[in-house]
Amino acid sequence: MNSTRIYENEAPQKIKFKPSIIEYILENITQKHLFKLYQTCKYFPNQFPLIIIKKLIVNVKSEYVVCENVKYPLKYFSKIWATNEIFLYGFRADHSSWMSKVYISTVKKLIVNGTLSLKDFKFLIQNDMVETIEIGDIKDENGKYLSVEEIISLVPNAYEIA
């Protein structure tokens, strides 16, 4: 017979690390280890509410996250960690709504069908983990398009480029 216990005087969990160490851990942790921290310690999900997703899809009509083949609107998420794939299909010029929600990007596959700013592109490829990339156009701060050579130099680990 299963039983459920409810404790009325639960003590809050104390972490012995300084906040700067915890921030360093969160900035440099891998997806596998973050999952373990979230599973074993209630401090991390409460203090740093971060949704870890595998696939983010943004297009003109909708912005959503795919988890276990189920689509969830992006508006339900505040901070996301994109870990595997990002698909940007003909997204609106004002893409601050979805871009502001991406907290960490360690994607392996990036598909951009449209124009992306150099700042946003560098943020999405910040961890040099991109292996597959399909890119439309990237504009620098002056509105000038980057050449193919410049784009390729920014993704040194990519083996499939289209």
Summary of the structure (lengths in Angstrom):
residues: 162
radius of gyration: 18.9
end to end distance: 58.1
largest distance: 68.5
contacts: 393
relative contact order: 0.10
helix: 28%
strand: 32%
